[in-house]
């Protein structure tokens, strides 16, 4: 956008970008990414579907095995065995889920990394060491703001910005930051 620079008085000059209102420097670790993966709305939907499917698989497994077990085994421990057979797929699903969460967190943050978050009123820019391109989130991309005791998560179409509580001076600053972005999302 070309505008007339007020201080220079030159017509057609390009105005320099405004500096950010706030700059947060912090260290992001795998545990921070894991905290987000546990709260990710897409992950929650996947988790519900996986548990529903595993419960259905348990019911089918119980139905099939009850017809083929010897009578002395079903008479002796029928209730305990039925519960074990029913819960076996749920246990396997929980193990797979935990492994998958851990893997995705490691992919998101393979090692501790320094992060700089530049904050404007209606835009955020996250720059990580080792990442070639910065993640820029404007108000139109922002979908949700989740605040926990340890983090503020800014969930957007283009990615998620994870800000640990240690990036803020105190709890009031963290709450103010989260409240500002919640108001922008609404």
C-alpha positions as CSV (number, residue, x, y, z in Angstrom):
1,X,0.0,0.0,0.0
2,X,1.4,3.3,-0.9
3,X,0.6,6.4,1.1
4,X,2.0,9.8,1.5
5,X,4.5,9.7,4.3
6,X,3.4,12.3,6.8
7,X,6.8,12.9,8.2
8,X,8.8,13.0,5.0
9,X,6.1,14.7,2.8
10,X,7.1,12.5,-0.1
11,X,4.2,11.4,-2.4
12,X,4.0,7.7,-3.2
13,X,6.4,6.6,-0.4
14,X,5.9,3.2,1.1
15,X,5.2,3.4,4.8
16,X,7.5,1.2,7.0
17,X,5.6,-1.5,8.9
18,X,4.7,-0.5,12.5
19,X,6.7,-2.2,15.2
20,X,4.9,-4.8,17.3
21,X,3.3,-3.7,20.6
22,X,4.8,-6.6,22.5
23,X,7.6,-9.1,21.9
24,X,7.7,-12.3,23.9
25,X,10.8,-14.4,23.9
26,X,10.5,-17.9,25.3
27,X,11.7,-21.5,25.0
28,X,9.3,-24.1,23.6
29,X,9.8,-27.8,24.5
30,X,8.2,-31.1,23.5
31,X,6.1,-31.0,26.7
32,X,4.5,-27.8,25.5
33,X,3.5,-29.4,22.2
34,X,2.2,-32.5,24.0
35,X,0.0,-30.2,26.1
36,X,-1.5,-28.8,22.9
37,X,-1.9,-32.2,21.3
38,X,-4.0,-33.3,24.3
39,X,-6.3,-30.3,23.8
40,X,-6.4,-30.1,20.0
41,X,-10.1,-30.2,18.9
42,X,-9.3,-32.4,15.8
43,X,-7.5,-34.8,18.1
44,X,-10.4,-35.0,20.4
45,X,-12.7,-36.0,17.6
46,X,-10.3,-38.7,16.5
47,X,-10.0,-39.9,20.0
48,X,-13.8,-40.3,20.4
49,X,-14.1,-42.1,17.1
50,X,-11.2,-44.5,18.0
51,X,-12.7,-45.3,21.4
52,X,-16.2,-45.9,19.9
53,X,-14.7,-48.2,17.3
54,X,-12.7,-50.1,19.9
55,X,-15.7,-50.5,22.1
56,X,-17.6,-51.9,19.1
57,X,-14.7,-54.2,18.4
58,X,-14.8,-55.4,22.0
59,X,-18.5,-56.2,21.7
60,X,-17.9,-58.1,18.5
61,X,-14.9,-59.9,20.0
62,X,-16.9,-60.8,23.1
63,X,-19.7,-62.2,20.9
64,X,-17.4,-64.3,18.8
65,X,-15.2,-65.6,21.6
66,X,-18.2,-66.5,23.9
67,X,-19.4,-69.0,21.2
68,X,-16.0,-70.7,21.0
69,X,-14.7,-70.8,24.6
70,X,-15.0,-74.2,26.4
71,X,-17.9,-74.3,28.8
72,X,-15.8,-74.9,31.9
73,X,-14.0,-71.6,31.3
74,X,-17.1,-69.5,30.6
75,X,-18.8,-71.0,33.7
76,X,-15.9,-70.4,36.0
77,X,-15.0,-66.8,35.2
78,X,-17.7,-65.6,32.9
79,X,-18.1,-62.0,34.2
80,X,-14.4,-61.3,34.7
81,X,-13.6,-62.8,31.3
82,X,-16.3,-60.9,29.6
83,X,-15.1,-57.6,31.0
84,X,-11.5,-58.4,30.0
85,X,-12.5,-59.3,26.5
86,X,-14.6,-56.2,26.2
87,X,-11.9,-53.9,27.5
88,X,-9.0,-55.4,25.6
89,X,-9.6,-53.3,22.4
90,X,-10.0,-50.1,24.5
91,X,-6.7,-50.8,26.2
92,X,-5.0,-51.3,22.9
93,X,-6.6,-48.1,21.5
94,X,-5.4,-46.1,24.6
95,X,-1.8,-47.3,24.0
96,X,-2.0,-46.4,20.3
97,X,-3.4,-43.0,21.2
98,X,-0.7,-42.2,23.7
99,X,2.0,-43.3,21.3
100,X,0.5,-41.2,18.5
101,X,0.2,-38.1,20.8
102,X,3.8,-38.4,21.7
103,X,4.9,-38.9,18.1
104,X,3.0,-35.8,16.9
105,X,4.4,-33.7,19.8
106,X,8.0,-34.8,18.8
107,X,7.3,-33.9,15.2
108,X,6.0,-30.4,16.2
109,X,8.9,-29.6,18.5
110,X,11.7,-32.2,18.0
111,X,14.0,-30.4,20.4
112,X,13.8,-27.4,22.7
113,X,13.7,-24.2,20.5
114,X,13.8,-20.5,21.1
115,X,10.7,-18.6,20.0
116,X,10.0,-15.0,19.4
117,X,6.3,-13.9,19.3
118,X,5.6,-10.4,18.0
119,X,2.2,-9.2,19.0
120,X,0.2,-6.4,17.3
121,X,-3.5,-5.6,18.0
122,X,-4.8,-7.9,15.2
123,X,-1.8,-10.0,14.2
124,X,0.7,-12.4,15.7
125,X,4.1,-13.4,14.2
126,X,5.9,-16.5,15.6
127,X,9.5,-17.0,14.6
128,X,11.2,-20.2,15.8
129,X,14.9,-21.0,15.6
130,X,15.4,-23.5,12.8
131,X,12.1,-22.8,11.0
132,X,12.6,-21.1,7.7
133,X,9.3,-19.2,7.6
134,X,7.6,-17.4,10.3
135,X,4.0,-18.3,11.3
136,X,1.8,-15.2,10.8
137,X,-1.7,-15.3,12.2
138,X,-4.2,-12.6,11.6
139,X,-7.6,-12.2,13.2
140,X,-9.4,-13.8,10.3
141,X,-7.4,-17.0,10.6
142,X,-7.7,-17.3,14.4
143,X,-10.3,-19.9,15.4
144,X,-10.0,-20.4,19.2
145,X,-8.0,-19.3,22.2
146,X,-7.5,-21.9,25.0
147,X,-6.0,-20.8,28.3
148,X,-4.7,-23.3,30.8
149,X,-2.7,-22.8,34.0
150,X,0.6,-23.4,32.0
151,X,-0.2,-22.2,28.5
152,X,-2.1,-20.0,26.1
153,X,-2.9,-21.8,22.8
154,X,-3.9,-19.7,19.8
155,X,-5.5,-22.2,17.3
156,X,-5.7,-20.9,13.7
157,X,-6.2,-22.4,10.3
158,X,-2.6,-22.0,9.4
159,X,-1.2,-23.5,12.7
160,X,-1.2,-23.2,16.4
161,X,0.8,-20.8,18.5
162,X,1.8,-22.2,21.8
163,X,2.8,-19.7,24.5
164,X,3.9,-21.1,27.9
165,X,3.1,-19.2,31.0
166,X,6.8,-18.5,31.6
167,X,6.7,-16.1,28.6
168,X,4.6,-13.7,30.6
169,X,5.8,-11.6,33.5
170,X,2.9,-12.8,35.7
171,X,-0.5,-14.5,35.7
172,X,-2.3,-11.2,35.1
173,X,-0.3,-10.6,31.9
174,X,-1.1,-14.0,30.7
175,X,-4.8,-13.6,31.4
176,X,-4.9,-10.2,29.7
177,X,-3.2,-11.6,26.6
178,X,-5.6,-14.5,26.4
179,X,-8.6,-12.2,27.0
180,X,-7.6,-9.8,24.3
181,X,-7.3,-12.6,21.7
182,X,-10.6,-14.2,22.9
183,X,-12.3,-10.9,22.3
184,X,-10.8,-10.8,18.8
185,X,-12.1,-14.3,17.9
186,X,-15.7,-13.5,18.9
